[in-house]
């Protein structure tokens, strides 16, 4: 009997232990399920937040862009001495609504971390850098935007920084917006015949695209050359010539006469592979054509009647479709000034895809009053 009772008690104890284990397993399963549901909710909330931020950024690029473009155009053209510096242009970009909204799509604490990382990184790796380049003299958000832009310029110096993925995405969107606005601003300045704003906006555009802090800096140019060599490409080596002639091939140029200016660029690097940087895209019919090399030529004129003042009067694009071509040319037709005298044309060639690639040339022509009289007499022959 005692053995039977002991067996029953053992069986009961085993049953209770099994029930206890089942309860524990049930509790653990419940807790794990709730934890997974909570994690899924947090992930979903985070994705919704990121999507909302992305939508806000897209909205900024879309609906605000026209207003912002007008703001940047005015900023680029409005420097007090007519020669906007890179820092002046960066502050204009940082205070634009589109850049502000892109930057503010990230949490403030992450933006402050970015500002701190960029400041410390540049103090350590760029001895000539000055902290004022991270100050907009405005709101804290503007300094955060300026930090994002400075990061884009100093990517070579800040390559070791570990960026939060959300910050990295914001910086990429900021780069796209800044490049687009500077490109449009340079075009708008050229239409108003403003040489320095046109050129400086193009220089900064190239620097932001390529990750270099100064168009004229020797270290930046050497780093660009190293990047080209590492890719197995050829560094563009250019020379340029200009020529002006009467469109009707008359021996003398009269007031208001139609002239043709020819820009001829010699490519000493012909036949070498082009650098794989940003490329110009053209649409021809149903096809999209990639142009291996593109150069922008800024044409300015010095007038003897205007005290030697220099004014931009045209911007000409030279597209290189055949990389084996040793020469590319472009022409620009314009009317001769009505005032007789000597006129001097200066051409400045630059490339926004390869930092530091530039060339210059000049030529002169005379407008003669006698040529106009001869032309008038010929009308009655």
C-alpha positions as CSV (number, residue, x, y, z in Angstrom):
1,X,0.0,0.0,0.0
2,X,2.8,2.4,0.9
3,X,4.5,1.7,-2.4
4,X,1.2,2.5,-4.3
5,X,0.8,5.8,-2.3
6,X,4.4,6.7,-3.1
7,X,3.9,6.0,-6.8
8,X,0.7,8.0,-6.8
9,X,2.4,10.9,-5.1
10,X,5.3,10.7,-7.5
11,X,3.0,10.7,-10.4
12,X,1.1,13.7,-9.0
13,X,4.3,15.6,-8.5
14,X,5.4,14.8,-12.0
15,X,2.0,16.0,-13.3
16,X,2.2,19.2,-11.4
17,X,5.8,19.8,-12.6
18,X,4.7,19.3,-16.2
19,X,1.8,21.7,-15.7
20,X,4.2,24.3,-14.2
21,X,6.6,23.9,-17.1
22,X,3.6,24.3,-19.5
23,X,2.6,27.5,-17.7
24,X,6.2,28.8,-17.9
25,X,6.4,28.0,-21.6
26,X,3.0,29.7,-22.1
27,X,4.2,32.8,-20.3
28,X,7.5,32.9,-22.2
29,X,5.7,32.4,-25.5
30,X,3.2,35.2,-24.6
31,X,6.0,37.6,-23.6
32,X,8.0,36.7,-26.8
33,X,5.0,37.3,-29.0
34,X,4.3,40.6,-27.3
35,X,8.0,41.6,-27.7
36,X,7.9,40.7,-31.4
37,X,4.7,42.7,-31.9
38,X,6.2,45.6,-30.0
39,X,9.3,45.4,-32.2
40,X,7.2,45.2,-35.3
41,X,5.3,48.3,-34.2
42,X,8.5,50.2,-33.5
43,X,9.9,49.3,-36.8
44,X,6.7,50.3,-38.6
45,X,6.6,53.6,-36.8
46,X,10.2,54.3,-37.7
47,X,9.6,53.5,-41.3
48,X,6.5,55.7,-41.3
49,X,8.6,58.5,-39.8
50,X,11.3,58.1,-42.4
51,X,8.7,58.0,-45.3
52,X,7.1,61.1,-43.9
53,X,10.5,62.8,-43.8
54,X,11.2,61.7,-47.3
55,X,7.8,62.9,-48.5
56,X,8.5,66.2,-46.8
57,X,11.9,66.4,-48.5
58,X,10.3,65.6,-51.9
59,X,7.6,68.2,-51.2
60,X,10.3,70.7,-50.5
61,X,12.1,69.9,-53.7
62,X,8.9,70.1,-55.7
63,X,6.6,72.9,-54.5
64,X,9.1,75.2,-52.9
65,X,11.8,74.9,-55.5
66,X,10.5,77.8,-57.7
67,X,10.5,80.2,-54.8
68,X,13.8,78.9,-53.6
69,X,15.4,79.2,-57.0
70,X,14.4,82.8,-57.2
71,X,15.9,83.3,-53.8
72,X,19.2,81.7,-54.8
73,X,19.3,83.5,-58.1
74,X,18.9,86.8,-56.2
75,X,21.5,85.8,-53.6
76,X,24.1,84.8,-56.3
77,X,23.6,88.1,-58.1
78,X,23.5,90.2,-55.0
79,X,27.0,90.1,-53.5
80,X,28.1,93.6,-52.5
81,X,31.2,93.7,-54.7
82,X,29.8,91.6,-57.6
83,X,32.3,88.8,-56.7
84,X,30.5,86.2,-54.6
85,X,32.8,84.0,-52.5
86,X,32.2,80.3,-51.9
87,X,31.3,80.9,-48.3
88,X,28.8,83.6,-49.3
89,X,27.2,81.2,-51.8
90,X,27.1,78.4,-49.2
91,X,25.3,80.6,-46.7
92,X,22.8,81.4,-49.3
93,X,22.1,77.7,-50.0
94,X,22.0,77.0,-46.2
95,X,19.3,79.6,-45.6
96,X,17.1,78.6,-48.5
97,X,13.8,76.9,-47.6
98,X,14.5,73.8,-49.6
99,X,17.8,73.0,-47.9
100,X,16.4,73.9,-44.5
101,X,13.5,71.5,-44.9
102,X,15.8,68.7,-46.1
103,X,18.0,69.2,-43.1
104,X,15.2,69.5,-40.7
105,X,13.8,66.1,-41.8
106,X,16.4,64.6,-39.5
107,X,16.0,64.8,-35.7
108,X,17.7,67.8,-34.0
109,X,20.0,65.6,-31.9
110,X,21.4,63.9,-35.0
111,X,22.0,67.2,-36.7
112,X,23.9,68.5,-33.6
113,X,26.0,65.4,-33.7
114,X,26.8,66.1,-37.4
115,X,27.8,69.6,-36.6
116,X,30.1,68.4,-33.9
117,X,31.6,65.7,-36.0
118,X,32.3,68.0,-38.9
119,X,33.7,70.7,-36.7
120,X,36.1,68.3,-34.9
121,X,37.0,66.5,-38.1
122,X,37.9,69.7,-39.9
123,X,39.9,71.1,-37.0
124,X,41.9,67.9,-36.9
125,X,42.3,67.2,-40.7
126,X,42.2,70.7,-42.3
127,X,44.5,73.1,-40.4
128,X,43.7,76.0,-42.7
129,X,39.9,75.6,-42.1
130,X,38.2,78.3,-40.1
131,X,35.2,77.7,-37.8
132,X,33.4,80.7,-39.1
133,X,32.7,78.6,-42.2
134,X,30.1,76.7,-40.1
135,X,28.3,79.8,-39.0
136,X,25.4,81.3,-40.9
137,X,24.9,84.1,-38.3
138,X,21.3,83.0,-38.1
139,X,19.3,80.2,-36.6
140,X,20.8,76.9,-35.4
141,X,19.1,75.0,-38.2
142,X,21.0,77.1,-40.7
143,X,24.3,76.1,-39.1
144,X,23.2,72.5,-39.4
145,X,22.5,73.0,-43.1
146,X,25.9,74.7,-43.5
147,X,27.5,71.7,-41.8
148,X,25.9,69.3,-44.3
149,X,27.2,71.5,-47.2
150,X,30.7,71.7,-45.7
151,X,30.7,67.9,-45.3
152,X,30.0,67.6,-49.0
153,X,33.0,69.9,-49.8
154,X,35.4,68.2,-47.4
155,X,34.6,64.6,-48.1
156,X,38.2,63.9,-48.7
157,X,39.2,65.2,-45.3
158,X,36.2,63.7,-43.5
159,X,36.3,60.2,-45.1
160,X,36.6,58.5,-41.7
161,X,33.4,59.9,-40.3
162,X,30.8,57.3,-39.5
163,X,27.5,59.0,-40.4
164,X,24.0,57.9,-39.2
165,X,22.1,56.4,-42.2
166,X,19.4,59.0,-41.9
167,X,22.0,61.8,-41.9
168,X,23.7,60.3,-44.9
169,X,20.4,60.2,-46.8
170,X,19.7,63.8,-45.9
171,X,23.2,64.9,-47.1
172,X,22.7,63.1,-50.4
173,X,19.4,64.9,-51.0
174,X,21.0,68.2,-49.9
175,X,23.7,67.7,-52.5
176,X,21.2,67.1,-55.3
177,X,19.2,70.2,-54.4
178,X,22.3,72.4,-54.0
179,X,23.8,71.3,-57.3
180,X,20.5,71.9,-59.1
181,X,20.0,75.3,-57.7
182,X,23.6,76.4,-58.4
183,X,23.3,75.2,-62.0
184,X,20.1,77.2,-62.5
185,X,21.6,80.2,-60.7
186,X,24.7,80.2,-62.9
187,X,22.5,80.1,-66.0
188,X,20.3,83.0,-64.6
189,X,23.4,85.1,-63.9
190,X,24.8,84.5,-67.4
191,X,21.6,85.7,-68.9
192,X,22.1,89.0,-66.9
193,X,25.7,89.2,-68.2
194,X,27.2,88.8,-64.8
195,X,30.6,87.2,-65.3
196,X,31.8,86.6,-61.7
197,X,28.5,85.2,-60.3
198,X,28.2,82.9,-63.3
199,X,31.7,81.6,-62.9
200,X,31.7,81.3,-59.1
201,X,28.4,79.5,-59.0
202,X,29.8,77.0,-61.6
203,X,33.0,76.5,-59.6
204,X,31.1,75.8,-56.3
205,X,28.8,73.4,-58.2
206,X,31.8,71.4,-59.4
207,X,33.3,71.4,-55.9
208,X,30.0,70.1,-54.3
209,X,29.7,67.4,-57.0
210,X,33.2,66.2,-56.7
211,X,33.8,66.6,-52.9
212,X,36.5,69.3,-53.0
213,X,36.6,72.4,-50.9
214,X,38.2,75.0,-53.3
215,X,38.4,75.2,-57.1
216,X,41.8,77.0,-57.0
217,X,43.4,75.0,-54.2
218,X,46.6,73.1,-55.3
219,X,45.9,70.2,-53.0
220,X,42.3,69.8,-54.4
221,X,43.7,69.8,-57.9
222,X,46.3,67.2,-57.1
223,X,43.7,65.0,-55.4
224,X,41.5,65.3,-58.5
225,X,44.5,64.3,-60.7
226,X,45.0,61.2,-58.4
227,X,41.4,60.3,-58.7
228,X,41.5,60.5,-62.5
229,X,44.8,58.4,-62.6
230,X,43.3,55.8,-60.3
231,X,40.5,55.3,-62.7
232,X,42.8,54.8,-65.6
233,X,41.4,57.9,-67.3
234,X,43.2,60.8,-69.0
235,X,43.4,64.2,-67.3
236,X,42.0,66.8,-69.8
237,X,44.8,69.0,-71.2
238,X,43.4,71.9,-73.2
239,X,44.4,74.9,-75.1
240,X,42.1,77.3,-76.8
241,X,42.0,79.9,-79.7
242,X,39.5,82.5,-80.7
243,X,38.7,84.2,-83.9
244,X,36.2,86.9,-85.0
245,X,35.2,87.6,-88.6
246,X,32.4,89.3,-90.5
247,X,29.6,86.8,-91.2
248,X,29.5,88.2,-94.7
249,X,33.3,87.9,-94.9
250,X,33.7,91.6,-95.4
251,X,37.3,93.0,-95.0
252,X,36.2,95.6,-92.5
253,X,33.6,95.4,-89.7
254,X,30.9,98.1,-89.5
255,X,28.6,99.1,-86.7
256,X,25.8,96.6,-86.0
257,X,27.2,94.1,-88.5
258,X,26.7,90.4,-88.0
259,X,29.8,88.7,-86.7
260,X,30.8,85.1,-86.1
261,X,33.1,84.1,-83.2
262,X,34.8,80.7,-83.4
263,X,36.0,78.9,-80.3
264,X,38.6,76.2,-81.1
265,X,39.7,73.9,-78.3
266,X,42.7,71.6,-78.7
267,X,42.6,68.3,-76.7
268,X,46.2,67.1,-76.0
269,X,44.6,64.1,-74.2
270,X,42.7,62.9,-77.2
271,X,42.3,59.1,-77.3
272,X,42.6,58.6,-73.6
273,X,39.6,57.2,-71.6
274,X,37.4,60.0,-70.2
275,X,37.0,60.4,-66.4
276,X,33.9,58.8,-65.1
277,X,32.5,61.8,-63.3
278,X,29.1,63.5,-63.8
279,X,28.1,63.5,-67.5
280,X,25.9,65.6,-69.6
281,X,22.8,63.8,-71.0
282,X,21.1,64.8,-74.2
283,X,17.8,63.5,-75.7
284,X,17.9,62.9,-79.4
285,X,14.6,61.5,-80.7
286,X,13.8,58.5,-78.5
287,X,17.4,58.1,-77.4
288,X,19.3,59.4,-74.4
289,X,22.9,60.3,-75.4
290,X,25.7,60.5,-72.9
291,X,28.4,63.2,-73.7
292,X,31.8,62.0,-72.5
293,X,33.2,65.5,-72.0
294,X,31.6,68.9,-71.8
295,X,33.2,72.3,-71.4
296,X,31.6,75.7,-70.7
297,X,33.1,78.8,-72.4
298,X,32.3,82.2,-70.8
299,X,32.8,85.0,-73.3
300,X,33.3,88.5,-72.0
301,X,34.0,91.7,-73.8
302,X,36.1,94.7,-72.8
303,X,35.1,97.9,-74.5
304,X,37.4,100.8,-75.1
305,X,34.4,103.2,-74.8
306,X,33.5,101.7,-71.4
307,X,36.7,102.4,-69.5
308,X,37.9,98.8,-69.9
309,X,34.8,97.3,-68.2
310,X,34.3,93.6,-68.7
311,X,30.9,92.2,-69.3
312,X,29.8,88.6,-70.0
313,X,28.0,88.5,-73.4
314,X,27.6,84.8,-74.1
315,X,28.0,81.3,-72.7
316,X,28.9,78.6,-75.2
317,X,28.8,74.8,-74.5
318,X,31.4,72.6,-76.3
319,X,30.4,68.9,-76.3
320,X,33.0,66.2,-77.0
321,X,31.3,63.1,-78.4
322,X,34.3,61.6,-80.0
323,X,37.1,61.2,-77.4
324,X,39.6,60.7,-80.1
325,X,39.0,64.1,-81.6
326,X,42.0,66.4,-81.2
327,X,39.9,69.6,-81.8
328,X,36.4,70.7,-81.0
329,X,34.9,73.9,-82.2
330,X,31.8,76.0,-81.5
331,X,30.6,79.3,-83.0
332,X,28.6,82.2,-81.7
333,X,26.9,84.8,-83.8
334,X,26.5,88.3,-82.5
335,X,26.0,91.9,-83.7
336,X,29.0,94.3,-83.7
337,X,28.7,97.3,-81.3
338,X,27.3,100.4,-83.0
339,X,30.1,102.6,-81.5
340,X,33.3,102.5,-83.6
341,X,36.4,101.4,-81.7
342,X,38.6,98.6,-80.5
343,X,36.9,95.7,-78.7
344,X,38.7,92.9,-76.8
345,X,37.0,89.5,-76.2
346,X,38.2,87.1,-73.5
347,X,37.1,83.5,-73.3
348,X,37.3,81.4,-70.1
349,X,36.9,77.6,-70.5
350,X,35.9,75.4,-67.5
351,X,34.7,71.9,-66.8
352,X,32.3,71.2,-63.9
353,X,33.0,67.4,-64.1
354,X,36.8,67.6,-63.5
355,X,38.1,70.1,-61.0
356,X,40.7,72.6,-62.1
357,X,40.3,72.0,-65.9
358,X,40.3,75.4,-67.6
359,X,41.9,77.4,-70.4
360,X,41.8,81.0,-71.6
361,X,42.2,82.9,-74.8
362,X,41.5,86.3,-76.2
363,X,41.1,88.2,-79.5
364,X,40.4,91.7,-80.7
365,X,38.4,93.3,-83.4
366,X,37.7,96.8,-84.6
367,X,34.5,98.5,-85.6
368,X,35.1,101.1,-88.3
369,X,32.8,103.9,-89.1
370,X,34.0,104.0,-92.7
371,X,32.9,100.4,-93.2
372,X,29.3,101.5,-92.5
373,X,29.5,104.3,-95.0
374,X,30.9,102.0,-97.7
375,X,28.1,99.6,-97.0
376,X,25.5,102.4,-97.3
377,X,26.9,103.5,-100.6
378,X,26.8,100.0,-102.0
379,X,23.0,99.9,-101.4
380,X,22.6,102.5,-104.3
381,X,24.8,100.8,-106.9
